Amino acid sequence: KKKQEQKRIPKKNLILKNFYDNRLDLIGVVDGKHAFTFPNLVQIDLTNNCNNSCIGCWCNSPLLKEKKISRKEKEETLPYTRVISLINELKKHGTNEIYLGGGGEPFMHPNIMKIVEHIKKEGLVCHINTNFTLINEEIVKKLVELKIDHIAVSLWAGDADTYVKTHPNQTKKTFYQIEKILKLIKEIKHEQGKEKPLIKIYNVISNLNYKNIEKMAEFAYRTADSVEFTVIDIIEGKTESLLLNEKQRKELLKKSLELKEEYRNKRNFIIFRFDQFIKRISNPLSVKGLYDKKAVDSIPCYVGWTFSRILANGNIISCLKAYKKPLGNILNNGFSTTFFSEKYNEFRYKSKNFKKNNSYFNCINCYKSCDDLGRNNEMYNRINSLSSDEKEMLNYARDLRTIKGTIEFLNKKGIKTTYYEKERKKILDNFLNWDIKRIEEKIRQVYKEINKRIYRI
């Protein structure tokens, strides 16, 4: 039996490879500046075109008046062939999840179904954020067939009256059509014994709809797998009228705490990141549209390693709110040219080490609301769960990656790399021999518990 166990244990070089492959993002975080793999999740804004006018939208709200995006901007759409080549590049270099959303409606892109089909063909997780107004029975059947992973339906309401309040260019008929299609997708999934797509109802809360929060939860419970609530992110000088006042904030907080208790034990249903929502509305500064100041500076920002967003004009930005600080453009270069550039390295270093009142972040305005808090908390917890041995091994791995990069750079320049190759071999030997018995012992323990898995955190 012992001999059989030993045969299943990978050789040293395979242990090293597994350690690298599963932790390339962590190795980048330890480095503090460079990235050694693409972000796990990349958001692609396929188009700025939209058929809706959500009251709190940064692009199309009627309250924006002259600040609404121009007709030219609204027509910006990523070319189909460029989207496909981008997806291929992302897959090749370590991205696992693609999120289709942004300032426009993804289903306004003329090739949306071909794009989602390609994402699934490449074995990637596919998220779609949609207003759901353009989804019909034929599209629903195709989405289930393709096993699209997650669909977030931006609704902002639990009944038809509230839907019309928050979507001035729509009618009650649109709400009932959305409800009908949501029920249809639930029926098809049930009939075929499928779990996907997982449907989440997404509600942005303002003073127009905060009284409707209980109905929003009830509606989602009937028609979807989860619901998420978030606070209105205002545009200064234009949409402040949507903010809650102090009395409304307290009323919403009371209702939210009651909802948390009511839905605590509901089976097969989640109120997504509800604690984060409650934390935001518990903050008295939320009546001024400031939600995340304390939270943002309480831990480092790791978004430069975990996420990236590509706008409909091709601009690459480092976090959801950094649209005024583009770092490159996929219509000019490959994604890797920007992601591994010095400009991106600067963002990674400053976002991890500087407080967000630094002038570098002025145009991002992190303190208003940070949509990357969840990702940052996940990375923070991963790092803190590492043992001292694992952290030391990450340092070795970082040194190896850095020296490998130096060798590749010098080779391109035609410069001799003998010294660096010797140093890399020393570190490699040290890594392979250091504590290898304990690593192997950990692998044996895991094989006893889960016979099909290799050592992982």
C-alpha positions as CSV (number, residue, x, y, z in Angstrom):
1,K,0.0,0.0,0.0
2,K,2.9,2.4,0.9
3,K,4.5,1.6,-2.5
4,Q,1.3,2.4,-4.3
5,E,1.0,5.8,-2.4
6,Q,4.6,6.6,-3.3
7,K,4.1,6.0,-7.0
8,R,1.2,8.5,-7.0
9,I,3.4,11.2,-5.5
10,P,4.6,13.6,-8.2
11,K,8.4,14.0,-8.8
12,K,10.1,17.2,-7.6
13,N,9.8,19.0,-10.8
14,L,6.1,18.3,-10.9
15,I,5.7,19.5,-7.4
16,L,7.4,22.7,-8.4
17,K,5.2,23.1,-11.5
18,N,2.0,22.6,-9.4
19,F,3.2,25.1,-6.9
20,Y,3.9,27.7,-9.6
21,D,0.7,27.1,-11.6
22,N,-1.7,27.3,-8.7
23,R,-0.1,30.4,-7.2
24,L,1.2,32.7,-10.0
25,D,-1.2,35.5,-8.8
26,L,0.1,35.1,-5.3
27,I,3.7,35.2,-6.5
28,G,2.9,38.5,-8.2
29,V,1.3,39.9,-5.0
30,V,4.4,38.9,-3.0
31,D,6.6,40.7,-5.6
32,G,4.4,43.7,-5.0
33,K,4.7,45.2,-8.5
34,H,4.9,42.7,-11.3
35,A,2.3,40.2,-12.5
36,F,3.3,36.7,-13.7
37,T,-0.1,35.6,-15.1
38,F,-3.2,37.3,-16.4
39,P,-6.0,38.3,-14.0
40,N,-8.4,35.5,-13.1
41,L,-11.4,37.6,-14.2
42,V,-11.6,40.1,-17.1
43,Q,-14.6,42.2,-17.8
44,I,-15.3,43.0,-21.5
45,D,-17.6,45.9,-22.3
46,L,-18.8,44.7,-25.7
47,T,-20.7,47.9,-26.5
48,N,-21.8,51.2,-25.1
49,N,-25.1,50.9,-26.9
50,C,-28.1,50.4,-24.7
51,N,-31.9,50.4,-25.1
52,N,-32.6,51.4,-21.4
53,S,-32.4,54.5,-19.4
54,C,-31.8,53.4,-15.8
55,I,-32.4,56.4,-13.5
56,G,-29.0,56.0,-11.8
57,C,-26.9,55.0,-14.9
58,W,-23.6,56.9,-15.3
59,C,-24.1,56.9,-19.1
60,N,-27.8,57.1,-20.0
61,S,-29.8,58.5,-17.0
62,P,-32.2,61.3,-18.0
63,L,-30.9,63.1,-14.9
64,L,-27.5,63.5,-16.5
65,K,-28.8,65.8,-19.3
66,E,-25.8,67.3,-21.0
67,K,-23.5,64.9,-19.2
68,K,-25.0,61.8,-20.9
69,I,-22.6,60.0,-23.2
70,S,-22.5,61.4,-26.7
71,R,-24.1,59.6,-29.6
72,K,-20.6,58.8,-30.9
73,E,-19.6,57.2,-27.5
74,K,-22.8,55.3,-27.4
75,E,-22.1,53.7,-30.8
76,E,-18.7,52.4,-29.6
77,T,-18.6,48.7,-30.1
78,L,-15.7,46.2,-30.0
79,P,-15.2,44.4,-33.3
80,Y,-16.2,40.7,-33.2
81,T,-12.9,39.4,-34.6
82,R,-10.9,41.4,-32.0
83,V,-13.1,40.1,-29.2
84,I,-12.4,36.5,-30.3
85,S,-8.7,37.0,-30.5
86,L,-8.8,38.7,-27.1
87,I,-10.6,35.8,-25.5
88,N,-8.0,33.4,-27.0
89,E,-5.2,35.5,-25.6
90,L,-6.8,35.7,-22.2
91,K,-7.3,31.9,-22.1
92,K,-3.7,31.2,-23.2
93,H,-2.2,33.3,-20.3
94,G,-4.3,32.2,-17.4
95,T,-7.6,34.0,-17.3
96,N,-10.4,31.7,-16.2
97,E,-13.5,33.9,-16.2
98,I,-15.0,36.4,-18.6
99,Y,-17.6,39.0,-17.5
100,L,-19.7,40.6,-20.2
101,G,-21.2,43.9,-19.0
102,G,-20.3,47.6,-18.8
103,G,-21.9,50.8,-19.8
104,G,-24.0,49.2,-22.6
105,E,-26.3,46.2,-23.0
106,P,-24.3,43.1,-24.1
107,F,-27.2,41.8,-26.1
108,M,-27.0,44.9,-28.3
109,H,-23.8,43.6,-29.7
110,P,-24.6,42.0,-33.1
111,N,-22.5,38.9,-32.4
112,I,-23.3,38.4,-28.8
113,M,-24.4,34.7,-29.1
114,K,-21.3,33.8,-31.2
115,I,-19.1,35.5,-28.5
116,V,-20.6,33.6,-25.6
117,E,-20.5,30.4,-27.5
118,H,-16.7,30.9,-28.1
119,I,-16.2,31.7,-24.4
120,K,-17.8,28.4,-23.4
121,K,-16.0,26.5,-26.2
122,E,-12.7,27.6,-24.7
123,G,-13.7,26.2,-21.3
124,L,-14.0,29.6,-19.6
125,V,-16.5,30.7,-17.0
126,C,-19.0,33.1,-18.6
127,H,-20.8,35.9,-16.7
128,I,-23.3,38.2,-18.4
129,N,-24.8,41.4,-16.9
130,T,-27.9,42.3,-18.8
131,N,-31.1,44.3,-18.5
132,F,-32.9,41.2,-19.8
133,T,-35.2,43.2,-22.1
134,L,-34.0,41.6,-25.3
135,I,-34.0,38.0,-24.1
136,N,-36.6,35.8,-25.8
137,E,-37.5,32.1,-25.7
138,E,-35.0,31.2,-28.4
139,I,-32.1,32.9,-26.7
140,V,-33.1,31.4,-23.3
141,K,-32.9,27.8,-24.8
142,K,-29.5,28.6,-26.3
143,L,-28.1,30.0,-23.1
144,V,-29.1,26.9,-21.2
145,E,-27.7,24.7,-24.0
146,L,-24.4,26.5,-23.8
147,K,-24.3,26.2,-20.0
148,I,-23.6,29.9,-19.5
149,D,-22.5,30.1,-15.9
150,H,-23.9,33.3,-14.4
151,I,-26.5,35.9,-15.6
152,A,-27.0,39.0,-13.5
153,V,-30.4,40.7,-14.4
154,S,-30.3,44.4,-13.6
155,L,-33.9,45.1,-12.4
156,W,-33.9,47.6,-9.6
157,A,-37.5,46.6,-8.7
158,G,-39.7,44.0,-7.2
159,D,-42.9,45.1,-9.0
160,A,-44.0,46.8,-12.2
161,D,-44.7,50.2,-10.7
162,T,-41.2,50.5,-9.2
163,Y,-39.6,49.2,-12.4
164,V,-41.2,52.1,-14.3
165,K,-40.0,54.6,-11.7
166,T,-36.4,53.4,-12.1
167,H,-36.5,52.9,-15.9
168,P,-38.3,56.0,-17.3
169,N,-38.2,54.8,-20.9
170,Q,-39.9,51.5,-20.1
171,T,-43.5,50.4,-19.3
172,K,-45.0,47.9,-16.9
173,K,-45.3,45.5,-19.9
174,T,-41.5,45.2,-20.0
175,F,-41.4,44.2,-16.3
176,Y,-44.0,41.4,-16.9
177,Q,-42.1,40.2,-20.0
178,I,-38.9,40.0,-17.9
179,E,-40.7,38.0,-15.2
180,K,-42.2,35.7,-17.8
181,I,-38.8,34.9,-19.4
182,L,-37.2,34.4,-15.9
183,K,-39.8,31.9,-15.1
184,L,-39.3,30.2,-18.4
185,I,-35.6,29.8,-17.9
186,K,-36.3,28.3,-14.4
187,E,-38.7,25.8,-16.0
188,I,-36.3,24.8,-18.7
189,K,-33.5,24.2,-16.2
190,H,-35.8,22.1,-14.0
191,E,-37.1,20.0,-17.0
192,Q,-33.5,19.3,-18.2
193,G,-32.1,18.8,-14.7
194,K,-29.6,21.6,-15.2
195,E,-28.3,24.2,-12.6
196,K,-26.9,26.7,-15.1
197,P,-27.2,29.5,-15.9
198,L,-27.4,30.6,-12.3
199,I,-29.6,33.7,-12.3
200,K,-29.0,36.7,-10.0
201,I,-31.4,39.7,-9.7
202,Y,-29.3,42.8,-9.3
203,N,-30.9,45.9,-7.6
204,V,-29.4,49.3,-7.2
205,I,-31.1,51.0,-4.2
206,S,-32.0,54.7,-4.2
207,N,-34.7,56.8,-2.5
208,L,-37.0,55.8,-5.4
209,N,-37.1,52.1,-4.6
210,Y,-35.8,51.5,-1.1
211,K,-39.3,50.8,0.2
212,N,-39.5,48.0,-2.4
213,I,-36.6,46.0,-1.0
214,E,-38.8,43.2,0.5
215,K,-40.7,42.8,-2.8
216,M,-37.3,42.7,-4.6
217,A,-36.3,39.8,-2.4
218,E,-39.6,38.0,-2.8
219,F,-39.5,38.4,-6.6
220,A,-35.9,37.0,-6.8
221,Y,-36.8,34.1,-4.6
222,R,-39.6,33.2,-7.0
223,T,-37.7,33.6,-10.2
224,A,-33.9,33.3,-9.6
225,D,-31.1,31.7,-7.6
226,S,-29.9,34.8,-5.8
227,V,-30.3,38.5,-5.3
228,E,-27.8,41.3,-4.8
229,F,-28.4,44.8,-3.4
230,T,-26.0,47.7,-3.9
231,V,-26.2,51.4,-3.1
232,I,-26.7,54.1,-5.7
233,D,-23.3,55.5,-7.0
234,I,-24.1,59.1,-7.8
235,I,-22.7,61.5,-10.4
236,E,-21.9,64.8,-8.6
237,G,-24.1,67.7,-9.7
238,K,-26.6,65.4,-11.4
239,T,-27.9,62.4,-9.5
240,E,-27.6,63.4,-5.9
241,S,-31.4,63.6,-5.8
242,L,-31.4,59.8,-5.6
243,L,-29.5,59.6,-2.3
244,L,-31.3,58.4,0.8
245,N,-31.7,60.9,3.6
246,E,-31.0,60.0,7.2
247,K,-34.5,58.8,8.0
248,Q,-34.7,56.7,4.8
249,R,-31.2,55.2,5.6
250,K,-32.3,54.1,9.0
251,E,-35.6,52.7,7.7
252,L,-33.7,50.7,5.0
253,L,-31.2,49.4,7.5
254,K,-34.0,48.1,9.8
255,K,-35.7,46.4,6.8
256,S,-32.4,44.9,5.6
257,L,-31.6,43.4,9.0
258,E,-35.1,41.9,9.1
259,L,-34.6,40.4,5.6
260,K,-31.3,38.9,6.7
261,E,-33.0,37.0,9.4
262,E,-36.0,36.0,7.2
263,Y,-33.8,34.6,4.4
264,R,-31.0,33.1,6.6
265,N,-32.3,29.6,6.2
266,K,-33.9,29.7,2.8
267,R,-32.7,26.7,0.8
268,N,-31.1,27.1,-2.6
269,F,-31.2,30.9,-2.4
270,I,-28.6,33.5,-1.6
271,I,-28.7,37.2,-0.8
272,F,-25.3,37.9,-2.4
273,R,-22.8,40.0,-0.3
274,F,-25.6,41.2,1.9
275,D,-23.2,41.9,4.8
276,Q,-21.3,44.3,2.6
277,F,-24.6,46.1,1.6
278,I,-25.6,46.4,5.3
279,K,-22.2,47.7,6.2
280,R,-22.5,50.4,3.6
281,I,-26.0,51.6,4.7
282,S,-24.9,51.5,8.4
283,N,-22.4,54.2,7.6
284,P,-23.9,57.7,8.3
285,L,-21.8,59.1,5.4
286,S,-23.8,57.0,3.0
287,V,-26.3,59.9,2.8
288,K,-23.5,61.9,1.1
289,G,-22.7,59.0,-1.3
290,L,-19.6,58.0,0.6
291,Y,-19.7,54.3,1.4
292,D,-16.3,52.7,1.6
293,K,-13.7,55.0,3.0
294,K,-12.8,52.9,6.1
295,A,-13.1,49.6,4.3
296,V,-10.9,50.7,1.3
297,D,-7.9,51.6,3.4
298,S,-8.3,48.8,5.9
299,I,-6.5,46.3,3.6
300,P,-4.2,46.5,0.6
301,C,-5.8,46.7,-2.9
302,Y,-4.8,43.6,-5.0
303,V,-7.1,44.3,-8.0
304,G,-4.0,44.9,-10.3
305,W,-3.4,41.1,-10.1
306,T,-7.0,39.8,-10.0
307,F,-9.1,41.8,-12.4
308,S,-9.0,44.0,-15.5
309,R,-11.7,45.7,-17.6
310,I,-11.7,46.5,-21.3
311,L,-14.0,49.3,-22.4
312,A,-16.1,49.4,-25.6
313,N,-13.5,51.8,-27.1
314,G,-10.7,49.3,-26.5
315,N,-9.2,51.1,-23.4
316,I,-7.8,48.8,-20.7
317,I,-8.5,49.9,-17.2
318,S,-7.2,48.5,-13.9
319,C,-10.4,48.5,-11.9
320,L,-14.1,49.0,-12.5
321,K,-14.1,52.8,-11.7
322,A,-10.8,53.7,-13.4
323,Y,-12.3,54.6,-16.8
324,K,-10.6,58.1,-16.6
325,K,-7.2,56.4,-16.2
326,P,-6.7,54.0,-19.2
327,L,-3.4,52.1,-19.2
328,G,-3.5,50.9,-22.8
329,N,-5.8,49.9,-25.7
330,I,-6.5,46.5,-27.2
331,L,-7.2,48.0,-30.6
332,N,-3.5,49.2,-30.7
333,N,-1.7,46.3,-29.0
334,G,-2.3,42.9,-27.4
335,F,-3.6,42.8,-23.9
336,S,-0.3,41.4,-22.6
337,T,1.6,44.5,-23.8
338,T,-0.4,46.7,-21.4
339,F,-0.9,44.2,-18.5
340,F,2.8,43.6,-18.2
341,S,3.8,47.2,-18.8
342,E,5.5,49.7,-16.5
343,K,2.3,51.8,-16.3
344,Y,0.4,48.8,-15.0
345,N,3.3,47.9,-12.7
346,E,3.0,51.4,-11.2
347,F,-0.7,50.9,-10.6
348,R,-0.2,47.6,-8.9
349,Y,2.5,49.0,-6.6
350,K,0.6,52.1,-5.7
351,S,-2.7,50.5,-5.2
352,K,-1.2,47.9,-2.9
353,N,0.9,50.3,-0.9
354,F,-0.7,53.8,-0.9
355,K,-3.8,55.1,0.8
356,K,-6.5,56.1,-1.6
357,N,-6.3,59.8,-0.7
358,N,-3.1,59.8,-2.7
359,S,-3.4,62.1,-5.8
360,Y,-2.8,59.1,-8.1
361,F,-6.3,57.9,-7.2
362,N,-8.2,61.2,-7.5
363,C,-9.9,60.3,-10.8
364,I,-10.9,56.9,-9.6
365,N,-12.5,58.1,-6.3
366,C,-12.1,54.9,-4.4
367,Y,-13.8,56.3,-1.2
368,K,-17.2,56.7,-2.9
369,S,-17.7,53.1,-3.5
370,C,-15.4,50.2,-4.4
371,D,-16.7,47.4,-6.5
372,D,-13.6,45.4,-6.0
373,L,-13.8,45.1,-2.2
374,G,-15.0,41.5,-2.4
375,R,-12.0,40.5,-4.6
376,N,-9.6,42.3,-2.3
377,N,-11.0,40.5,0.7
378,E,-10.7,37.1,-1.0
379,M,-7.0,37.8,-1.8
380,Y,-6.3,39.2,1.7
381,N,-7.8,36.0,3.2
382,R,-5.8,33.8,0.9
383,I,-2.5,35.5,1.8
384,N,-3.3,35.3,5.5
385,S,-4.1,31.6,5.3
386,L,-0.6,30.8,4.1
387,S,1.9,29.2,6.5
388,S,5.3,30.7,7.0
389,D,6.7,27.8,5.0
390,E,4.4,28.6,2.1
391,K,5.3,32.3,2.2
392,E,9.0,31.4,2.1
393,M,8.4,29.2,-0.9
394,L,6.5,32.0,-2.6
395,N,9.6,34.2,-2.2
396,Y,11.7,31.6,-3.8
397,A,9.2,31.3,-6.7
398,R,9.1,35.1,-7.1
399,D,12.9,35.1,-7.4
400,L,12.9,32.4,-10.0
401,R,10.2,34.2,-12.0
402,T,12.1,37.5,-11.8
403,I,15.4,36.0,-12.9
404,K,13.7,34.0,-15.7
405,G,12.2,37.3,-17.0
406,T,15.6,39.0,-16.8
407,I,17.2,36.2,-18.8
408,E,14.5,36.4,-21.5
409,F,14.8,40.1,-21.7
410,L,18.6,40.0,-22.1
411,N,18.4,37.2,-24.6
412,K,16.2,39.4,-26.8
413,K,18.9,42.2,-26.5
414,G,21.7,39.7,-27.4
415,I,23.4,40.0,-24.0
416,K,25.1,37.1,-22.3
417,T,23.1,35.6,-19.4
418,T,25.5,33.1,-17.9
419,Y,25.5,34.8,-14.5
420,Y,21.7,35.0,-14.2
421,E,21.3,31.4,-15.4
422,K,23.7,30.3,-12.6
423,E,21.8,32.3,-10.0
424,R,18.5,30.8,-11.2
425,K,19.9,27.3,-11.0
426,K,21.1,28.0,-7.4
427,I,17.6,29.2,-6.3
428,L,16.0,26.3,-8.2
429,D,18.2,23.8,-6.5
430,N,17.5,25.4,-3.1
431,F,13.8,25.4,-3.8
432,L,13.7,21.8,-4.9
433,N,15.7,20.6,-1.9
434,W,14.4,22.9,0.8
435,D,11.8,21.2,3.0
436,I,11.0,18.7,0.3
437,K,10.2,16.0,2.8
438,R,7.6,18.1,4.5
439,I,6.0,18.9,1.1
440,E,5.9,15.2,0.2
441,E,4.4,14.4,3.6
442,K,1.6,17.0,3.0
443,I,0.9,15.5,-0.4
444,R,0.6,12.0,1.2
445,Q,-1.9,13.4,3.8
446,V,-4.0,14.9,1.1
447,Y,-4.0,11.8,-1.0
448,K,-5.3,9.8,2.0
449,E,-8.2,12.2,2.3
450,I,-8.9,13.1,-1.3
451,N,-7.3,10.5,-3.5
452,K,-7.6,12.4,-6.7
453,R,-6.1,15.8,-5.7
454,I,-2.6,17.1,-5.6
455,Y,-1.4,19.3,-2.7
456,R,-3.1,22.6,-2.6
457,I,-4.1,25.2,0.0
